[in-house]
Amino acid sequence: MDAAMLWVTGVGAAAAITSAVIAFVQANTAIQGRRDAEAARDESRRARDEAATLAREANAALDRQANAQEMALPPAWSPAISGGGQKVSFQNTSSRHIIVEQVEVEPGEAAGFTRLHGEVPQRIEYGDYLSASVLKGFGSGPERLIVTWRFEGETGTQRTERKV
């Protein structure tokens, strides 16, 4: 019986050693898998941060480009053009159609000395003129016109002041 017991003990020991080796290999595989996952996570974070930085840089470049394009555009309105006598005009030089929403006179008490040619809102095509009759005399009368306008098809208004 001692030989059988020795035999069973030997098989049990071999099975235990085999199980220990398999557990060791699995543990090492799991540890390496965890290291690979952590490395992938770190690389993913670096890629995310780099993508965010590149997106910020691209947005800044787009802003600079938009500003440069806007600066390259001609002004929307020419300086005041005297039409002889009381007429003063402003040419739409924007290369787009403009909708004039309002025209104000400064100083306000001089509004009675100014008459806009046409009603507001008024569509001024590219190259056309916004005109008004302005009475000035003895140092009184309007000093400037303030035009509130927008590009046709857009909702945001802009204000332009011109001396008359």
Contact map, one row per residue, 1 for C-alpha under 8 A:
11111000000000000000000000000000000000000000000000000000000000000000000000000000000000000000000000000000000000000000000000000000000000000000000000000000000000000000
11111100000000000000000000000000000000000000000000000000000000000000000000000000000000000000000000000000000000000000000000000000000000000000000000000000000000000000
11111110000000000000000000000000000000000000000000000000000000000000000000000000000000000000000000000000000000000000000000000000000000000000000000000000000000000000
11111111000000000000000000000000000000000000000000000000000000000000000000000000000000000000000000000000000000000000000000000000000000000000000000000000000000000000
11111111100000000000000000000000000000000000000000000000000000000000000000000000000000000000000000000000000000000000000000000000000000000000000000000000000000000000
01111111110000000000000000000000000000000000000000000000000000000000000000000000000000000000000000000000000000000000000000000000000000000000000000000000000000000000
00111111111000000000000000000000000000000000000000000000000000000000000000000000000000000000000000000000000000000000000000000000000000000000000000000000000000000000
00011111111100000000000000000000000000000000000000000000000000000000000000000000000000000000000000000000000000000000000000000000000000000000000000000000000000000000
00001111111110000000000000000000000000000000000000000000000000000000000000000000000000000000000000000000000000000000000000000000000000000000000000000000000000000000
00000111111111000000000000000000000000000000000000000000000000000000000000000000000000000000000000000000000000000000000000000000000000000000000000000000000000000000
00000011111111100000000000000000000000000000000000000000000000000000000000000000000000000000000000000000000000000000000000000000000000000000000000000000000000000000
00000001111111110000000000000000000000000000000000000000000000000000000000000000000000000000000000000000000000000000000000000000000000000000000000000000000000000000
00000000111111111000000000000000000000000000000000000000000000000000000000000000000000000000000000000000000000000000000000000000000000000000000000000000000000000000
00000000011111111100000000000000000000000000000000000000000000000000000000000000000000000000000000000000000000000000000000000000000000000000000000000000000000000000
00000000001111111110000000000000000000000000000000000000000000000000000000000000000000000000000000000000000000000000000000000000000000000000000000000000000000000000
00000000000111111111000000000000000000000000000000000000000000000000000000000000000000000000000000000000000000000000000000000000000000000000000000000000000000000000
00000000000011111111100000000000000000000000000000000000000000000000000000000000000000000000000000000000000000000000000000000000000000000000000000000000000000000000
00000000000001111111110000000000000000000000000000000000000000000000000000000000000000000000000000000000000000000000000000000000000000000000000000000000000000000000
00000000000000111111111000000000000000000000000000000000000000000000000000000000000000000000000000000000000000000000000000000000000000000000000000000000000000000000
00000000000000011111111100000000000000000000000000000000000000000000000000000000000000000000000000000000000000000000000000000000000000000000000000000000000000000000
00000000000000001111111110000000000000000000000000000000000000000000000000000000000000000000000000000000000000000000000000000000000000000000000000000000000000000000
00000000000000000111111111000000000000000000000000000000000000000000000000000000000000000000000000000000000000000000000000000000000000000000000000000000000000000000
00000000000000000011111111100000000000000000000000000000000000000000000000000000000000000000000000000000000000000000000000000000000000000000000000000000000000000000
00000000000000000001111111110000000000000000000000000000000000000000000000000000000000000000000000000000000000000000000000000000000000000000000000000000000000000000
00000000000000000000111111111000000000000000000000000000000000000000000000000000000000000000000000000000000000000000000000000000000000000000000000000000000000000000
00000000000000000000011111111100000000000000000000000000000000000000000000000000000000000000000000000000000000000000000000000000000000000000000000000000000000000000
00000000000000000000001111111110000000000000000000000000000000000000000000000000000000000000000000000000000000000000000000000000000000000000000000000000000000000000
00000000000000000000000111111111000000000000000000000000000000000000000000000000000000000000000000000000000000000000000000000000000000000000000000000000000000000000
00000000000000000000000011111111100000000000000000000000000000000000000000000000000000000000000000000000000000000000000000000000000000000000000000000000000000000000
00000000000000000000000001111111110000000000000000000000000000000000000000000000000000000000000000000000000000000000000000000000000000000000000000000000000000000000
00000000000000000000000000111111111000000000000000000000000000000000000000000000000000000000000000000000000000000000000000000000000000000000000000000000000000000000
00000000000000000000000000011111111100000000000000000000000000000000000000000000000000000000000000000000000000000000000000000000000000000000000000000000000000000000
00000000000000000000000000001111111110000000000000000000000000000000000000000000000000000000000000000000000000000000000000000000000000000000000000000000000000000000
00000000000000000000000000000111111111000000000000000000000000000000000000000000000000000000000000000000000000000000000000000000000000000000000000000000000000000000
00000000000000000000000000000011111111100000000000000000000000000000000000000000000000000000000000000000000000000000000000000000000000000000000000000000000000000000
00000000000000000000000000000001111111110000000000000000000000000000000000000000000000000000000000000000000000000000000000000000000000000000000000000000000000000000
00000000000000000000000000000000111111111000000000000000000000000000000000000000000000000000000000000000000000000000000000000000000000000000000000000000000000000000
00000000000000000000000000000000011111111100000000000000000000000000000000000000000000000000000000000000000000000000000000000000000000000000000000000000000000000000
00000000000000000000000000000000001111111110000000000000000000000000000000000000000000000000000000000000000000000000000000000000000000000000000000000000000000000000
00000000000000000000000000000000000111111111000000000000000000000000000000000000000000000000000000000000000000000000000000000000000000000000000000000000000000000000
00000000000000000000000000000000000011111111100000000000000000000000000000000000000000000000000000000000000000000000000000000000000000000000000000000000000000000000
00000000000000000000000000000000000001111111110000000000000000000000000000000000000000000000000000000000000000000000000000000000000000000000000000000000000000000000
00000000000000000000000000000000000000111111111000000000000000000000000000000000000000000000000000000000000000000000000000000000000000000000000000000000000000000000
00000000000000000000000000000000000000011111111100000000000000000000000000000000000000000000000000000000000000000000000000000000000000000000000000000000000000000000
00000000000000000000000000000000000000001111111110000000000000000000000000000000000000000000000000000000000000000000000000000000000000000000000000000000000000000000
00000000000000000000000000000000000000000111111111000000000000000000000000000000000000000000000000000000000000000000000000000000000000000000000000000000000000000000
00000000000000000000000000000000000000000011111111100000000000000000000000000000000000000000000000000000000000000000000000000000000000000000000000000000000000000000
00000000000000000000000000000000000000000001111111110000000000000000000000000000000000000000000000000000000000000000000000000000000000000000000000000000000000000000
00000000000000000000000000000000000000000000111111111000000000000000000000000000000000000000000000000000000000000000000000000000000000000000000000000000000000000000
00000000000000000000000000000000000000000000011111111100000000000000000000000000000000000000000000000000000000000000000000000000000000000000000000000000000000000000
00000000000000000000000000000000000000000000001111111110000000000000000000000000000000000000000000000000000000000000000000000000000000000000000000000000000000000000
00000000000000000000000000000000000000000000000111111111000000000000000000000000000000000000000000000000000000000000000000000000000000000000000000000000000000000000
00000000000000000000000000000000000000000000000011111111100000000000000000000000000000000000000000000000000000000000000000000000000000000000000000000000000000000000
00000000000000000000000000000000000000000000000001111111110000000000000000000000000000000000000000000000000000000000000000000000000000000000000000000000000000000000
00000000000000000000000000000000000000000000000000111111111000000000000000000000000000000000000000000000000000000000000000000000000000000000000000000000000000000000
00000000000000000000000000000000000000000000000000011111111100000000000000000000000000000000000000000000000000000000000000000000000000000000000000000000000000000000
00000000000000000000000000000000000000000000000000001111111110000000000000000000000000000000000000000000000000000000000000000000000000000000000000000000000000000000
00000000000000000000000000000000000000000000000000000111111111000000000000000000000000000000000000000000000000000000000000000000000000000000000000000000000000000000
00000000000000000000000000000000000000000000000000000011111111100000000000000000000000000000000000000000000000000000000000000000000000000000000000000000000000000000
00000000000000000000000000000000000000000000000000000001111111110000000000000000000000000000000000000000000000000000000000000000000000000000000000000000000000000000
00000000000000000000000000000000000000000000000000000000111111111000000000000000000000000000000000000000000000000000000000000000000000000000000000000000000000000000
00000000000000000000000000000000000000000000000000000000011111111100000000000000000000000000000000000000000000000000000000000000000000000000000000000000000000000000
00000000000000000000000000000000000000000000000000000000001111111110000000000000000000000000000000000000000000000000000000000000000000000000000000000000000000000000
00000000000000000000000000000000000000000000000000000000000111111111000000000000000000000000000000000000000000000000000000000000000000000000000000000000000000000000
00000000000000000000000000000000000000000000000000000000000011111111100000000000000000000000000000000000000000000000000000000000000000000000000000000000000000000000
00000000000000000000000000000000000000000000000000000000000001111111110000000000000000000000000000000000000000000000000000000000000000000000000000000000000000000000
00000000000000000000000000000000000000000000000000000000000000111111111000000000000000000000000000000000000000000000000000000000000000000000000000000000000000000000
00000000000000000000000000000000000000000000000000000000000000011111111100000000000000000000000000000000000000000000000000000000000000000000000000000000000000000000
00000000000000000000000000000000000000000000000000000000000000001111111110000000000000000000000000000000000000000000000000000000000000000000000000000000000000000000
00000000000000000000000000000000000000000000000000000000000000000111111110000000000000000000000000000000000000000000000000000000000000000000000000000000000000000000
00000000000000000000000000000000000000000000000000000000000000000011111111000000000000000000000000000000000000000000000000000000000000000000000000000000000000000000
00000000000000000000000000000000000000000000000000000000000000000001111111000000000000000000000000000000000000000000000000000000000000000000000000000000000000000000
00000000000000000000000000000000000000000000000000000000000000000000111111100000000000000000010000000000000000000000000000000000000000000000000000000000000000000000
00000000000000000000000000000000000000000000000000000000000000000000001111110000000000000000111000000000000000000000000000000000000000000000000000000000000000000000
00000000000000000000000000000000000000000000000000000000000000000000000011111100000000000000110000000000000000000000000000000000000000000000000000000000000000000000
00000000000000000000000000000000000000000000000000000000000000000000000001111100000000000001111000000000000000000000000000000000000000000000000000000000000000000000
00000000000000000000000000000000000000000000000000000000000000000000000000111110000000000111110000000000000000000000000000000000000000000000000000000000000000010000
00000000000000000000000000000000000000000000000000000000000000000000000000111111100000000111100000000000000000000000000000000000000000000000000000000000000000000000
00000000000000000000000000000000000000000000000000000000000000000000000000001111100000000110000000000000000000000000000000000000000000000000000000000000000000000110
00000000000000000000000000000000000000000000000000000000000000000000000000000111110000011100000000000000000000000000000000000000000000000000000000000000000000000111
00000000000000000000000000000000000000000000000000000000000000000000000000000111111000011100000000000000000000000000000000000000000000000000000000000000000000000000
00000000000000000000000000000000000000000000000000000000000000000000000000000001111111111000000000000000000000000000000000000000000000000000000000000000000000000000
00000000000000000000000000000000000000000000000000000000000000000000000000000000111111111000000000000000000000000000000000000000000000000000000000000000000000000000
00000000000000000000000000000000000000000000000000000000000000000000000000000000011111110000000000000000000000000000000000000000000000000000000000000000000000000000
00000000000000000000000000000000000000000000000000000000000000000000000000000000011111100000000000000000000000000000000000000000000000000000000000000000000000000000
00000000000000000000000000000000000000000000000000000000000000000000000000000000011111110000000000000000000000000000000000000000000011110000000000000000000000000000
00000000000000000000000000000000000000000000000000000000000000000000000000000000011111111000000000000000000000000000000000000000001111000000000000000000000000000000
00000000000000000000000000000000000000000000000000000000000000000000000000000001111101111100000000000000000000000000000000000000001111000000000000000000000000000001
00000000000000000000000000000000000000000000000000000000000000000000000000000001111000111110000000000000000000000000000000000000111100000000000000000000000000000000
00000000000000000000000000000000000000000000000000000000000000000000000000001111100000011111000000000000000000000000000000000000111000000000000000000000000000000000
00000000000000000000000000000000000000000000000000000000000000000000000000001110000000001111100000000000000000000000000000000011110000000000000000000000000000000000
00000000000000000000000000000000000000000000000000000000000000000000000000011100000000000111111011000000000000000000000000011111110000000000000000000000000000000000
00000000000000000000000000000000000000000000000000000000000000000000000001111100000000000011111100000000000000000000000000000110000000000000000000000000000000000000
00000000000000000000000000000000000000000000000000000000000000000000000011111000000000000001111110000000000000000000000000000100000000000000000000000000000000000000
00000000000000000000000000000000000000000000000000000000000000000000000001010000000000000001111110000000000000000000000000000110000000000000000000000000000000000000
00000000000000000000000000000000000000000000000000000000000000000000000000000000000000000000111111000000000000000000000000001100000000000000000000000011000000000000
00000000000000000000000000000000000000000000000000000000000000000000000000000000000000000001011111100000000000000000000000111100000000000000000000000011000000000000
00000000000000000000000000000000000000000000000000000000000000000000000000000000000000000001000111110000000000000000000000111100000000000000000000001111000000000000
00000000000000000000000000000000000000000000000000000000000000000000000000000000000000000000000011111000000000000000000011110000000000000000000000001111000000000000
00000000000000000000000000000000000000000000000000000000000000000000000000000000000000000000000001111110000000000000000111110000000000000000000000111100000000000000
00000000000000000000000000000000000000000000000000000000000000000000000000000000000000000000000000111110000000000000000111000000000000000000000000111100000000000000
00000000000000000000000000000000000000000000000000000000000000000000000000000000000000000000000000011111000000000000000110000000000000000000000000111000000000000000
00000000000000000000000000000000000000000000000000000000000000000000000000000000000000000000000000011111100000000001000000000000000000000000000011110000000000000000
00000000000000000000000000000000000000000000000000000000000000000000000000000000000000000000000000000111110100100000000000000000000000000000000011100000000000000000
00000000000000000000000000000000000000000000000000000000000000000000000000000000000000000000000000000011111101100100000000000000000000000000011111000000000000000000
00000000000000000000000000000000000000000000000000000000000000000000000000000000000000000000000000000001111111100000000000000000000000000000011111000000000000000000
00000000000000000000000000000000000000000000000000000000000000000000000000000000000000000000000000000000111111100000000000000000000000000000111100000000000000000000
00000000000000000000000000000000000000000000000000000000000000000000000000000000000000000000000000000001111111100000000000000000000000000000000000000000000000000000
00000000000000000000000000000000000000000000000000000000000000000000000000000000000000000000000000000000011111110000000000000000000000000000000000000000000000000000
00000000000000000000000000000000000000000000000000000000000000000000000000000000000000000000000000000000111111111100000000000000000000000001110000000000000000000000
00000000000000000000000000000000000000000000000000000000000000000000000000000000000000000000000000000001111111111100000000000000000000000000010000000000000000000000
00000000000000000000000000000000000000000000000000000000000000000000000000000000000000000000000000000000000011111110000000000000000000000000000000000000000000000000
00000000000000000000000000000000000000000000000000000000000000000000000000000000000000000000000000000000000001111110000000000000000001110000110000000000000000000000
00000000000000000000000000000000000000000000000000000000000000000000000000000000000000000000000000000000100001111111000000000000000111100000010000000000000000000000
00000000000000000000000000000000000000000000000000000000000000000000000000000000000000000000000000000000000000011111100000000000000111000000000000000000000000000000
00000000000000000000000000000000000000000000000000000000000000000000000000000000000000000000000000000010000000000111111000000000001110000000000000000000000000000000
00000000000000000000000000000000000000000000000000000000000000000000000000000000000000000000000000000000000000000011111000000000011110000000000000000000000000000000
00000000000000000000000000000000000000000000000000000000000000000000000000000000000000000000000000000000000000000001111101000000000000000000000000000000000000000000
00000000000000000000000000000000000000000000000000000000000000000000000000000000000000000000000000000000000000000001111111000000000000000000000000000000000000000000
00000000000000000000000000000000000000000000000000000000000000000000000000000000000000000000000000011100000000000000011111000000000000000000000000000000000000000000
00000000000000000000000000000000000000000000000000000000000000000000000000000000000000000000000000111100000000000000001111100000000000000000000000000000000000000000
00000000000000000000000000000000000000000000000000000000000000000000000000000000000000000000000000111000000000000000011111110000000000000000000000000000000000000000
00000000000000000000000000000000000000000000000000000000000000000000000000000000000000000000000011110000000000000000000011111000000000000000000000000000000000000000
00000000000000000000000000000000000000000000000000000000000000000000000000000000000000000001000011110000000000000000000001111101110000000000000000000000000000000000
00000000000000000000000000000000000000000000000000000000000000000000000000000000000000000001000111000000000000000000000000111111000000000000000000000000000000000000
00000000000000000000000000000000000000000000000000000000000000000000000000000000000000000001111111000000000000000000000000011111000000000000000000000000000000000000
00000000000000000000000000000000000000000000000000000000000000000000000000000000000000000011101000000000000000000000000000001111100000000000000000000000000000000000
00000000000000000000000000000000000000000000000000000000000000000000000000000000000000000011000000000000000000000000000000011111110000000000000000000000000000000000
00000000000000000000000000000000000000000000000000000000000000000000000000000000000000001111000000000000000000000000000000010011111000000000000000000000000000000000
00000000000000000000000000000000000000000000000000000000000000000000000000000000000000001111000000000000000000000000100000010001111100000000000000000000000000000000
00000000000000000000000000000000000000000000000000000000000000000000000000000000000000111100000000000000000000000001100000000000111110000000000000000000000000000000
00000000000000000000000000000000000000000000000000000000000000000000000000000000000000111000000000000000000000000111100000000000011111000000000000000000000000000000
00000000000000000000000000000000000000000000000000000000000000000000000000000000000001110000000000000000000000000111100000000000001111100000000000000000000000000000
00000000000000000000000000000000000000000000000000000000000000000000000000000000000001110000000000000000000000001110000000000000000111110000110000000000000000000001
00000000000000000000000000000000000000000000000000000000000000000000000000000000000001000000000000000000000000001100000000000000000011111000110000000000000000000000
00000000000000000000000000000000000000000000000000000000000000000000000000000000000001000000000000000000000000001000000000000000000001111111110000000000000000000000
00000000000000000000000000000000000000000000000000000000000000000000000000000000000000000000000000000000000000000000000000000000000000111111100000000000000000000000
00000000000000000000000000000000000000000000000000000000000000000000000000000000000000000000000000000000000000000000000000000000000000011111000000000000000000000000
00000000000000000000000000000000000000000000000000000000000000000000000000000000000000000000000000000000000000000000000000000000000000011111100000000000000000000000
00000000000000000000000000000000000000000000000000000000000000000000000000000000000000000000000000000000000001000000000000000000000000011111110000000000000000000000
00000000000000000000000000000000000000000000000000000000000000000000000000000000000000000000000000000000001001001000000000000000000001111011111000000000000000000000
00000000000000000000000000000000000000000000000000000000000000000000000000000000000000000000000000000000111001101100000000000000000001110001111110000000000000000001
00000000000000000000000000000000000000000000000000000000000000000000000000000000000000000000000000000000111000000000000000000000000000000000111110000000000000000011
00000000000000000000000000000000000000000000000000000000000000000000000000000000000000000000000000000000111000000000000000000000000000000000011111000000000000001111
00000000000000000000000000000000000000000000000000000000000000000000000000000000000000000000000000000011110000000000000000000000000000000000011111100000000000001111
00000000000000000000000000000000000000000000000000000000000000000000000000000000000000000000000000000011110000000000000000000000000000000000000111110000000000111100
00000000000000000000000000000000000000000000000000000000000000000000000000000000000000000000000000011111000000000000000000000000000000000000000011111000000000111000
00000000000000000000000000000000000000000000000000000000000000000000000000000000000000000000000000011110000000000000000000000000000000000000000001111100000011110000
00000000000000000000000000000000000000000000000000000000000000000000000000000000000000000000000001111100000000000000000000000000000000000000000000111110000011100000
00000000000000000000000000000000000000000000000000000000000000000000000000000000000000000000000001111000000000000000000000000000000000000000000000011111011111000000
00000000000000000000000000000000000000000000000000000000000000000000000000000000000000000000000111100000000000000000000000000000000000000000000000001111111010000000
00000000000000000000000000000000000000000000000000000000000000000000000000000000000000000000000111100000000000000000000000000000000000000000000000000111110000000000
00000000000000000000000000000000000000000000000000000000000000000000000000000000000000000000000000000000000000000000000000000000000000000000000000000011111000000000
00000000000000000000000000000000000000000000000000000000000000000000000000000000000000000000000000000000000000000000000000000000000000000000000000000111111100000000
00000000000000000000000000000000000000000000000000000000000000000000000000000000000000000000000000000000000000000000000000000000000000000000000000000110111110000000
00000000000000000000000000000000000000000000000000000000000000000000000000000000000000000000000000000000000000000000000000000000000000000000000000000100011111000000
00000000000000000000000000000000000000000000000000000000000000000000000000000000000000000000000000000000000000000000000000000000000000000000000000011110001111100000
00000000000000000000000000000000000000000000000000000000000000000000000000000000000000000000000000000000000000000000000000000000000000000000000000011100000111110000
00000000000000000000000000000000000000000000000000000000000000000000000000000000000000000000000000000000000000000000000000000000000000000000000001111000000011111000
00000000000000000000000000000000000000000000000000000000000000000000000000001000000000000000000000000000000000000000000000000000000000000000000001110000000001111100
00000000000000000000000000000000000000000000000000000000000000000000000000000000000000000000000000000000000000000000000000000000000000000000000111100000000000111110
00000000000000000000000000000000000000000000000000000000000000000000000000000011000000000000000000000000000000000000000000000000000000000000000111000000000000011111
00000000000000000000000000000000000000000000000000000000000000000000000000000011000000000000000000000000000000000000000000000000000000000000001110000000000000001111
00000000000000000000000000000000000000000000000000000000000000000000000000000001000000010000000000000000000000000000000000000000000001000000011110000000000000000111
